[in-house]
Amino acid sequence: MTGGSRLQRGTLEWTGEHWISMLRTDHGTDSAVVSHYSLRISPAGEGNVAVVRVGGEDGLHAVCTDNADLLDWALPRLFGGYAYWHAELPVAESTFSRWGDATREAGWRIDTVAGRRVVTGWTVAAPPEVLNTPWRDDQEVFSILYFTDQASVELDGVAIAGSPYPRDIWQDALGGKRSSCVFAPSESFFTV
């Protein structure tokens, strides 16, 4: 074996999965945004929290969670600074269930206690990209990223129109634009 291992000392901030689906119509308007963290270890415990912005006035615009104790920690740290989240979004107690095989086609079903259902799906056509880089505020990230050009979002059984689109937020970390639909089945942030 050439090279060597690097032992990184630090504090694990959180680890889990991150699933993002941002669909846009031909008119350039976001028709669906679902940003979902399934946290395994965090200072606020384990659970799911998703910002859902789907559809128009009759759509679902909420923070869905199965563990309200996560919100005070997760919302400002994981969603703060993104235009799709704001503090006035209502909280929707929800259940989360994952479906499929993450190496081919997978997704999540989010059921709110109020009876709304969001189903997300990602179809994998390319191998994952590995991100291991310094991040903000003395943090380092290790993430396995599956970018996809085929994704779907349904609200209450109705498919939401729109397609993935290139985003330039990956320029510094990965050297170019990547799809707006991506999931990380393994993501960890450390303070070093």
LUMTORMAR-880376 format. One record per residue: x, y, z negated of N, C-alpha, C in turn; residue number from 1; chain; residue in three letters. Coordinates in nm, 2 decimals, always signed. Layout:
N
nu, nv, nw, cau, cav, caw, cu, cv, cw, num, cadena, residuo
X, Y, Z, X, Y, Z, X, Y, Z, NUM, A, ALA;
...
***
This chain:
192
nu, nv, nw, cau, cav, caw, cu, cv, cw, num, cadena, residuo
+0.08, -0.12, +0.00, +0.00, +0.00, +0.00, +0.09, +0.12, +0.00, 1, A, MET;
+0.06, +0.21, +0.09, +0.14, +0.34, +0.10, +0.06, +0.45, +0.02, 2, A, THR;
+0.13, +0.55, +0.00, +0.07, +0.66, -0.08, +0.06, +0.63, -0.22, 3, A, GLY;
-0.05, +0.67, -0.28, -0.07, +0.64, -0.42, -0.20, +0.69, -0.47, 4, A, GLY;
-0.24, +0.64, -0.58, -0.36, +0.68, -0.64, -0.34, +0.81, -0.72, 5, A, SER;
-0.44, +0.89, -0.73, -0.44, +1.01, -0.80, -0.54, +1.00, -0.92, 6, A, ARG;
-0.49, +1.01, -1.04, -0.58, +1.00, -1.15, -0.61, +1.15, -1.19, 7, A, LEU;
-0.74, +1.17, -1.18, -0.79, +1.31, -1.20, -0.85, +1.32, -1.34, 8, A, GLN;
-0.80, +1.40, -1.43, -0.85, +1.42, -1.56, -0.95, +1.53, -1.56, 9, A, ARG;
-1.06, +1.52, -1.63, -1.16, +1.62, -1.63, -1.29, +1.57, -1.70, 10, A, GLY;
-1.39, +1.65, -1.68, -1.52, +1.62, -1.75, -1.62, +1.59, -1.64, 11, A, THR;
-1.69, +1.48, -1.64, -1.80, +1.45, -1.55, -1.91, +1.55, -1.58, 12, A, LEU;
-1.95, +1.63, -1.48, -2.07, +1.72, -1.50, -2.20, +1.65, -1.47, 13, A, GLU;
-2.20, +1.58, -1.36, -2.32, +1.50, -1.33, -2.29, +1.40, -1.21, 14, A, TRP;
-2.37, +1.30, -1.20, -2.35, +1.20, -1.09, -2.49, +1.15, -1.06, 15, A, THR;
-2.51, +1.12, -0.93, -2.64, +1.07, -0.88, -2.64, +1.07, -0.73, 16, A, GLY;
-2.76, +1.09, -0.68, -2.79, +1.10, -0.54, -2.85, +1.23, -0.51, 17, A, GLU;
-2.82, +1.28, -0.38, -2.88, +1.40, -0.33, -2.94, +1.38, -0.19, 18, A, HIS;
-3.06, +1.40, -0.17, -3.13, +1.38, -0.05, -3.19, +1.51, +0.00, 19, A, TRP;
-3.15, +1.56, +0.12, -3.20, +1.69, +0.17, -3.26, +1.66, +0.31, 20, A, ILE;
-3.38, +1.71, +0.33, -3.45, +1.71, +0.46, -3.50, +1.85, +0.48, 21, A, SER;
-3.44, +1.92, +0.58, -3.49, +2.05, +0.63, -3.53, +2.04, +0.77, 22, A, MET;
-3.65, +2.05, +0.80, -3.70, +2.04, +0.94, -3.74, +2.18, +0.99, 23, A, LEU;
-3.72, +2.20, +1.12, -3.75, +2.33, +1.18, -3.83, +2.31, +1.31, 24, A, ARG;
-3.92, +2.40, +1.33, -4.00, +2.39, +1.45, -3.92, +2.45, +1.57, 25, A, THR;
-3.97, +2.44, +1.69, -3.90, +2.50, +1.81, -3.89, +2.65, +1.79, 26, A, ASP;
-3.98, +2.71, +1.71, -3.98, +2.86, +1.69, -3.88, +2.90, +1.59, 27, A, HIS;
-3.80, +2.81, +1.54, -3.70, +2.85, +1.44, -3.74, +2.87, +1.30, 28, A, GLY;
-3.86, +2.82, +1.27, -3.92, +2.84, +1.13, -3.91, +2.70, +1.06, 29, A, THR;
-3.86, +2.71, +0.94, -3.85, +2.58, +0.86, -4.00, +2.54, +0.83, 30, A, ASP;
-4.03, +2.41, +0.87, -4.16, +2.36, +0.84, -4.16, +2.27, +0.72, 31, A, SER;
-4.05, +2.22, +0.68, -4.04, +2.14, +0.56, -3.90, +2.15, +0.50, 32, A, ALA;
-3.90, +2.16, +0.37, -3.77, +2.16, +0.30, -3.80, +2.07, +0.17, 33, A, VAL;
-3.72, +1.96, +0.16, -3.72, +1.88, +0.05, -3.58, +1.86, +0.00, 34, A, VAL;
-3.55, +1.91, -0.11, -3.41, +1.89, -0.17, -3.43, +1.81, -0.30, 35, A, SER;
-3.39, +1.69, -0.30, -3.42, +1.59, -0.41, -3.29, +1.54, -0.47, 36, A, HIS;
-3.27, +1.56, -0.60, -3.17, +1.50, -0.68, -3.22, +1.38, -0.76, 37, A, TYR;
-3.16, +1.27, -0.75, -3.19, +1.16, -0.84, -3.07, +1.14, -0.93, 38, A, SER;
-3.08, +1.20, -1.05, -2.96, +1.21, -1.14, -2.95, +1.08, -1.23, 39, A, LEU;
-2.83, +1.03, -1.24, -2.80, +0.92, -1.32, -2.74, +0.96, -1.46, 40, A, ARG;
-2.65, +1.06, -1.45, -2.58, +1.11, -1.57, -2.58, +1.26, -1.55, 41, A, ILE;
-2.63, +1.33, -1.65, -2.62, +1.48, -1.65, -2.64, +1.52, -1.80, 42, A, SER;
-2.60, +1.65, -1.83, -2.61, +1.70, -1.97, -2.76, +1.69, -2.01, 43, A, PRO;
-2.86, +1.69, -1.92, -3.00, +1.69, -1.96, -3.06, +1.56, -1.94, 44, A, ALA;
-2.98, +1.45, -1.91, -3.04, +1.32, -1.91, -3.05, +1.27, -1.76, 45, A, GLY;
-3.13, +1.17, -1.75, -3.15, +1.10, -1.62, -3.29, +1.13, -1.57, 46, A, GLU;
-3.30, +1.13, -1.43, -3.43, +1.15, -1.37, -3.42, +1.21, -1.24, 47, A, GLY;
-3.54, +1.25, -1.19, -3.55, +1.31, -1.05, -3.60, +1.45, -1.06, 48, A, ASN;
-3.55, +1.53, -0.97, -3.60, +1.67, -0.96, -3.59, +1.71, -0.81, 49, A, VAL;
-3.70, +1.75, -0.75, -3.70, +1.79, -0.61, -3.78, +1.92, -0.59, 50, A, ALA;
-3.71, +2.01, -0.51, -3.78, +2.13, -0.47, -3.85, +2.09, -0.34, 51, A, VAL;
-3.98, +2.11, -0.33, -4.06, +2.07, -0.21, -4.13, +2.19, -0.16, 52, A, VAL;
-4.10, +2.22, -0.03, -4.16, +2.34, +0.04, -4.21, +2.28, +0.17, 53, A, ARG;
-4.33, +2.23, +0.17, -4.39, +2.16, +0.29, -4.52, +2.22, +0.33, 54, A, VAL;
-4.53, +2.26, +0.46, -4.66, +2.31, +0.51, -4.68, +2.45, +0.47, 55, A, GLY;
-4.79, +2.50, +0.52, -4.83, +2.64, +0.50, -4.90, +2.66, +0.37, 56, A, GLY;
-5.01, +2.74, +0.37, -5.08, +2.78, +0.25, -5.14, +2.65, +0.18, 57, A, GLU;
-5.18, +2.56, +0.26, -5.24, +2.43, +0.21, -5.14, +2.33, +0.18, 58, A, ASP;
-5.01, +2.36, +0.19, -4.90, +2.27, +0.18, -4.87, +2.25, +0.03, 59, A, GLY;
-4.76, +2.19, +0.00, -4.71, +2.17, -0.13, -4.58, +2.25, -0.15, 60, A, LEU;
-4.58, +2.34, -0.24, -4.47, +2.43, -0.28, -4.45, +2.42, -0.43, 61, A, HIS;
-4.36, +2.33, -0.47, -4.35, +2.30, -0.61, -4.21, +2.24, -0.64, 62, A, ALA;
-4.18, +2.23, -0.77, -4.07, +2.16, -0.82, -4.13, +2.03, -0.88, 63, A, VAL;
-4.10, +1.92, -0.82, -4.15, +1.79, -0.86, -4.04, +1.72, -0.95, 64, A, CYS;
-4.09, +1.66, -1.06, -4.00, +1.59, -1.15, -4.06, +1.49, -1.23, 65, A, THR;
-3.99, +1.39, -1.27, -4.03, +1.28, -1.37, -3.97, +1.30, -1.50, 66, A, ASP;
-3.89, +1.41, -1.52, -3.83, +1.44, -1.65, -3.82, +1.59, -1.67, 67, A, ASN;
-3.92, +1.65, -1.73, -3.92, +1.80, -1.75, -3.80, +1.85, -1.82, 68, A, ALA;
-3.73, +1.76, -1.90, -3.61, +1.80, -1.98, -3.50, +1.84, -1.88, 69, A, ASP;
-3.50, +1.79, -1.76, -3.40, +1.82, -1.66, -3.40, +1.97, -1.61, 70, A, LEU;
-3.52, +2.03, -1.61, -3.54, +2.15, -1.54, -3.45, +2.27, -1.58, 71, A, LEU;
-3.44, +2.29, -1.71, -3.36, +2.41, -1.75, -3.22, +2.40, -1.71, 72, A, ASP;
-3.17, +2.27, -1.71, -3.03, +2.25, -1.66, -3.02, +2.25, -1.51, 73, A, TRP;
-3.10, +2.17, -1.45, -3.09, +2.14, -1.30, -3.13, +2.26, -1.21, 74, A, ALA;
-3.23, +2.33, -1.24, -3.28, +2.43, -1.15, -3.17, +2.54, -1.12, 75, A, LEU;
-3.12, +2.60, -1.22, -3.02, +2.71, -1.18, -2.89, +2.65, -1.13, 76, A, PRO;
-2.85, +2.53, -1.17, -2.72, +2.48, -1.13, -2.72, +2.41, -0.99, 77, A, ARG;
-2.83, +2.34, -0.97, -2.84, +2.26, -0.84, -2.91, +2.33, -0.73, 78, A, LEU;
-3.00, +2.42, -0.76, -3.08, +2.49, -0.66, -3.06, +2.64, -0.66, 79, A, PHE;
-3.00, +2.70, -0.76, -2.98, +2.84, -0.77, -2.90, +2.89, -0.65, 80, A, GLY;
-2.94, +3.00, -0.59, -2.87, +3.06, -0.48, -2.93, +3.01, -0.34, 81, A, GLY;
-3.02, +2.91, -0.34, -3.08, +2.87, -0.21, -3.21, +2.94, -0.20, 82, A, TYR;
-3.24, +2.99, -0.08, -3.36, +3.06, -0.05, -3.49, +2.98, -0.07, 83, A, ALA;
-3.48, +2.85, -0.06, -3.60, +2.78, -0.07, -3.65, +2.76, -0.22, 84, A, TYR;
-3.57, +2.79, -0.31, -3.61, +2.78, -0.45, -3.62, +2.92, -0.52, 85, A, TRP;
-3.73, +2.93, -0.59, -3.74, +3.05, -0.68, -3.81, +3.01, -0.81, 86, A, HIS;
-3.79, +3.09, -0.91, -3.83, +3.05, -1.05, -3.99, +3.04, -1.06, 87, A, ALA;
-4.06, +3.10, -0.96, -4.21, +3.11, -0.97, -4.27, +2.98, -0.92, 88, A, GLU;
-4.20, +2.89, -0.86, -4.26, +2.77, -0.81, -4.32, +2.69, -0.92, 89, A, LEU;
-4.44, +2.64, -0.91, -4.50, +2.56, -1.02, -4.43, +2.42, -1.03, 90, A, PRO;
-4.43, +2.37, -1.15, -4.37, +2.23, -1.18, -4.49, +2.13, -1.16, 91, A, VAL;
-4.45, +2.02, -1.09, -4.55, +1.92, -1.07, -4.50, +1.79, -1.12, 92, A, ALA;
-4.56, +1.74, -1.23, -4.52, +1.61, -1.28, -4.54, +1.50, -1.17, 93, A, GLU;
-4.44, +1.42, -1.15, -4.44, +1.33, -1.04, -4.38, +1.20, -1.07, 94, A, SER;
-4.41, +1.10, -0.98, -4.34, +0.97, -0.98, -4.26, +0.97, -0.85, 95, A, THR;
-4.15, +0.90, -0.86, -4.06, +0.88, -0.74, -4.03, +0.74, -0.71, 96, A, PHE;
-4.04, +0.70, -0.59, -4.00, +0.56, -0.55, -3.92, +0.56, -0.42, 97, A, SER;
-3.81, +0.49, -0.42, -3.72, +0.49, -0.31, -3.76, +0.37, -0.22, 98, A, ARG;
-3.75, +0.38, -0.09, -3.78, +0.27, +0.00, -3.67, +0.26, +0.10, 99, A, TRP;
-3.66, +0.14, +0.16, -3.56, +0.12, +0.27, -3.42, +0.08, +0.23, 100, A, GLY;
-3.34, +0.08, +0.33, -3.19, +0.05, +0.32, -3.11, +0.17, +0.36, 101, A, ASP;
-3.04, +0.23, +0.27, -2.97, +0.35, +0.29, -2.86, +0.34, +0.40, 102, A, ALA;
-2.83, +0.23, +0.45, -2.73, +0.22, +0.56, -2.80, +0.22, +0.69, 103, A, THR;
-2.94, +0.21, +0.70, -3.01, +0.21, +0.82, -3.12, +0.31, +0.82, 104, A, ARG;
-3.22, +0.29, +0.74, -3.34, +0.38, +0.73, -3.39, +0.38, +0.59, 105, A, GLU;
-3.40, +0.49, +0.53, -3.44, +0.50, +0.39, -3.51, +0.63, +0.36, 106, A, ALA;
-3.57, +0.64, +0.24, -3.64, +0.76, +0.20, -3.70, +0.75, +0.06, 107, A, GLY;
-3.78, +0.84, +0.03, -3.85, +0.85, -0.10, -3.99, +0.88, -0.08, 108, A, TRP;
-4.07, +0.84, -0.18, -4.21, +0.87, -0.19, -4.23, +0.95, -0.32, 109, A, ARG;
-4.28, +1.07, -0.32, -4.30, +1.15, -0.43, -4.45, +1.16, -0.45, 110, A, ILE;
-4.51, +1.12, -0.56, -4.65, +1.13, -0.59, -4.67, +1.22, -0.71, 111, A, ASP;
-4.74, +1.33, -0.69, -4.77, +1.42, -0.80, -4.89, +1.37, -0.88, 112, A, THR;
-4.90, +1.40, -1.01, -5.02, +1.36, -1.09, -5.14, +1.43, -1.03, 113, A, VAL;
-5.13, +1.54, -0.96, -5.24, +1.61, -0.90, -5.29, +1.54, -0.77, 114, A, ALA;
-5.23, +1.43, -0.73, -5.27, +1.35, -0.62, -5.21, +1.39, -0.48, 115, A, GLY;
-5.11, +1.47, -0.48, -5.04, +1.50, -0.35, -4.93, +1.40, -0.33, 116, A, ARG;
-4.90, +1.36, -0.21, -4.79, +1.27, -0.18, -4.70, +1.32, -0.07, 117, A, ARG;
-4.57, +1.32, -0.10, -4.47, +1.35, +0.00, -4.39, +1.23, +0.03, 118, A, VAL;
-4.37, +1.19, +0.16, -4.29, +1.08, +0.20, -4.18, +1.13, +0.29, 119, A, VAL;
-4.05, +1.11, +0.25, -3.94, +1.15, +0.33, -3.87, +1.03, +0.39, 120, A, THR;
-3.81, +1.05, +0.50, -3.73, +0.94, +0.57, -3.61, +0.99, +0.65, 121, A, GLY;
-3.51, +0.91, +0.64, -3.38, +0.94, +0.71, -3.35, +0.82, +0.79, 122, A, TRP;
-3.31, +0.83, +0.92, -3.26, +0.72, +1.00, -3.11, +0.74, +1.02, 123, A, THR;
-3.03, +0.64, +0.99, -2.89, +0.65, +0.99, -2.84, +0.60, +1.13, 124, A, VAL;
-2.76, +0.68, +1.20, -2.70, +0.64, +1.33, -2.55, +0.65, +1.33, 125, A, ALA;
-2.49, +0.71, +1.23, -2.35, +0.73, +1.22, -2.29, +0.69, +1.09, 126, A, ALA;
-2.16, +0.65, +1.08, -2.10, +0.62, +0.95, -2.10, +0.74, +0.86, 127, A, PRO;
-2.09, +0.72, +0.73, -2.08, +0.83, +0.64, -1.95, +0.91, +0.65, 128, A, PRO;
-1.96, +1.03, +0.60, -1.84, +1.11, +0.58, -1.81, +1.12, +0.43, 129, A, GLU;
-1.69, +1.12, +0.40, -1.65, +1.13, +0.26, -1.60, +1.27, +0.23, 130, A, VAL;
-1.65, +1.33, +0.13, -1.61, +1.46, +0.09, -1.55, +1.45, -0.05, 131, A, LEU;
-1.43, +1.50, -0.06, -1.36, +1.50, -0.19, -1.28, +1.63, -0.19, 132, A, ASN;
-1.33, +1.73, -0.26, -1.27, +1.86, -0.24, -1.29, +1.95, -0.37, 133, A, THR;
-1.21, +2.05, -0.39, -1.24, +2.15, -0.49, -1.37, +2.22, -0.46, 134, A, PRO;
-1.45, +2.26, -0.56, -1.58, +2.32, -0.54, -1.57, +2.45, -0.62, 135, A, TRP;
-1.68, +2.50, -0.66, -1.69, +2.63, -0.73, -1.66, +2.61, -0.88, 136, A, ARG;
-1.62, +2.72, -0.95, -1.60, +2.72, -1.09, -1.52, +2.60, -1.15, 137, A, ASP;
-1.40, +2.58, -1.09, -1.31, +2.48, -1.14, -1.37, +2.34, -1.13, 138, A, ASP;
-1.46, +2.32, -1.04, -1.52, +2.19, -1.02, -1.46, +2.12, -0.90, 139, A, GLN;
-1.47, +1.99, -0.90, -1.43, +1.90, -0.79, -1.55, +1.81, -0.76, 140, A, GLU;
-1.57, +1.79, -0.63, -1.68, +1.70, -0.59, -1.63, +1.58, -0.51, 141, A, VAL;
-1.70, +1.47, -0.54, -1.67, +1.35, -0.46, -1.81, +1.30, -0.41, 142, A, PHE;
-1.83, +1.29, -0.28, -1.96, +1.27, -0.22, -1.95, +1.18, -0.10, 143, A, SER;
-2.04, +1.09, -0.08, -2.05, +1.01, +0.04, -2.17, +1.07, +0.11, 144, A, ILE;
-2.15, +1.12, +0.23, -2.26, +1.19, +0.30, -2.30, +1.12, +0.43, 145, A, LEU;
-2.43, +1.10, +0.45, -2.49, +1.04, +0.57, -2.57, +1.16, +0.63, 146, A, TYR;
-2.52, +1.21, +0.74, -2.59, +1.32, +0.82, -2.67, +1.24, +0.92, 147, A, PHE;
-2.79, +1.29, +0.95, -2.88, +1.23, +1.05, -2.95, +1.33, +1.13, 148, A, THR;
-2.97, +1.29, +1.26, -3.05, +1.38, +1.35, -3.19, +1.32, +1.36, 149, A, ASP;
-3.23, +1.22, +1.28, -3.36, +1.17, +1.28, -3.41, +1.16, +1.14, 150, A, GLN;
-3.51, +1.24, +1.11, -3.57, +1.25, +0.98, -3.71, +1.29, +0.99, 151, A, ALA;
-3.79, +1.25, +0.88, -3.93, +1.28, +0.88, -3.97, +1.32, +0.74, 152, A, SER;
-4.08, +1.40, +0.74, -4.15, +1.44, +0.61, -4.30, +1.43, +0.64, 153, A, VAL;
-4.37, +1.37, +0.55, -4.51, +1.36, +0.56, -4.57, +1.42, +0.43, 154, A, GLU;
-4.68, +1.49, +0.44, -4.76, +1.54, +0.33, -4.90, +1.48, +0.33, 155, A, LEU;
-4.93, +1.41, +0.23, -5.07, +1.34, +0.22, -5.10, +1.26, +0.35, 156, A, ASP;
-5.00, +1.19, +0.40, -5.02, +1.10, +0.51, -5.01, +1.17, +0.65, 157, A, GLY;
-4.99, +1.30, +0.65, -4.98, +1.37, +0.78, -4.83, +1.41, +0.81, 158, A, VAL;
-4.78, +1.37, +0.92, -4.64, +1.41, +0.96, -4.63, +1.56, +0.98, 159, A, ALA;
-4.52, +1.61, +0.92, -4.49, +1.76, +0.94, -4.41, +1.77, +1.07, 160, A, ILE;
-4.45, +1.86, +1.15, -4.38, +1.89, +1.28, -4.24, +1.95, +1.24, 161, A, ALA;
-4.14, +1.92, +1.33, -4.01, +1.98, +1.31, -3.90, +1.87, +1.32, 162, A, GLY;
-3.78, +1.92, +1.34, -3.67, +1.84, +1.36, -3.55, +1.89, +1.28, 163, A, SER;
-3.45, +1.80, +1.26, -3.33, +1.85, +1.20, -3.26, +1.95, +1.29, 164, A, PRO;
-3.17, +2.03, +1.23, -3.10, +2.13, +1.31, -2.96, +2.15, +1.25, 165, A, TYR;
-2.87, +2.20, +1.33, -2.73, +2.22, +1.28, -2.72, +2.34, +1.18, 166, A, PRO;
-2.65, +2.31, +1.07, -2.63, +2.42, +0.96, -2.48, +2.44, +0.95, 167, A, ARG;
-2.44, +2.56, +0.93, -2.30, +2.60, +0.92, -2.24, +2.60, +0.78, 168, A, ASP;
-2.32, +2.55, +0.68, -2.27, +2.55, +0.54, -2.16, +2.45, +0.52, 169, A, ILE;
-2.14, +2.36, +0.61, -2.03, +2.26, +0.60, -1.90, +2.30, +0.66, 170, A, TRP;
-1.89, +2.43, +0.71, -1.77, +2.47, +0.79, -1.65, +2.46, +0.70, 171, A, GLN;
-1.65, +2.51, +0.58, -1.53, +2.51, +0.50, -1.49, +2.37, +0.45, 172, A, ASP;
-1.59, +2.29, +0.41, -1.57, +2.16, +0.35, -1.54, +2.05, +0.45, 173, A, ALA;
-1.61, +2.06, +0.57, -1.59, +1.95, +0.67, -1.55, +2.00, +0.80, 174, A, LEU;
-1.53, +2.13, +0.82, -1.48, +2.18, +0.95, -1.57, +2.19, +1.06, 175, A, GLY;
-1.70, +2.21, +1.03, -1.80, +2.23, +1.14, -1.94, +2.22, +1.09, 176, A, GLY;
-2.03, +2.25, +1.19, -2.17, +2.24, +1.15, -2.21, +2.09, +1.14, 177, A, LYS;
-2.31, +2.07, +1.06, -2.37, +1.94, +1.04, -2.52, +1.95, +1.03, 178, A, ARG;
-2.59, +1.84, +1.03, -2.73, +1.83, +1.03, -2.79, +1.89, +0.90, 179, A, SER;
-2.91, +1.94, +0.92, -2.99, +1.99, +0.80, -3.05, +1.88, +0.72, 180, A, SER;
-3.04, +1.76, +0.78, -3.09, +1.64, +0.71, -2.97, +1.55, +0.67, 181, A, CYS;
-2.95, +1.53, +0.54, -2.83, +1.46, +0.50, -2.87, +1.40, +0.36, 182, A, VAL;
-2.81, +1.28, +0.33, -2.83, +1.23, +0.20, -2.69, +1.18, +0.15, 183, A, PHE;
-2.67, +1.19, +0.02, -2.56, +1.14, -0.05, -2.60, +1.04, -0.15, 184, A, ALA;
-2.58, +0.91, -0.12, -2.62, +0.80, -0.21, -2.53, +0.80, -0.33, 185, A, PRO;
-2.42, +0.87, -0.32, -2.32, +0.88, -0.43, -2.26, +1.02, -0.43, 186, A, SER;
-2.29, +1.09, -0.54, -2.23, +1.23, -0.55, -2.20, +1.25, -0.70, 187, A, GLU;
-2.08, +1.30, -0.72, -2.03, +1.33, -0.85, -1.96, +1.47, -0.86, 188, A, SER;
-1.98, +1.54, -0.96, -1.92, +1.67, -0.98, -1.84, +1.66, -1.11, 189, A, PHE;
-1.71, +1.70, -1.11, -1.63, +1.71, -1.23, -1.57, +1.85, -1.25, 190, A, PHE;
-1.56, +1.88, -1.38, -1.48, +2.00, -1.41, -1.34, +1.96, -1.44, 191, A, THR;
-1.25, +2.03, -1.37, -1.11, +1.99, -1.39, -1.03, +2.10, -1.46, 192, A, VAL;
***
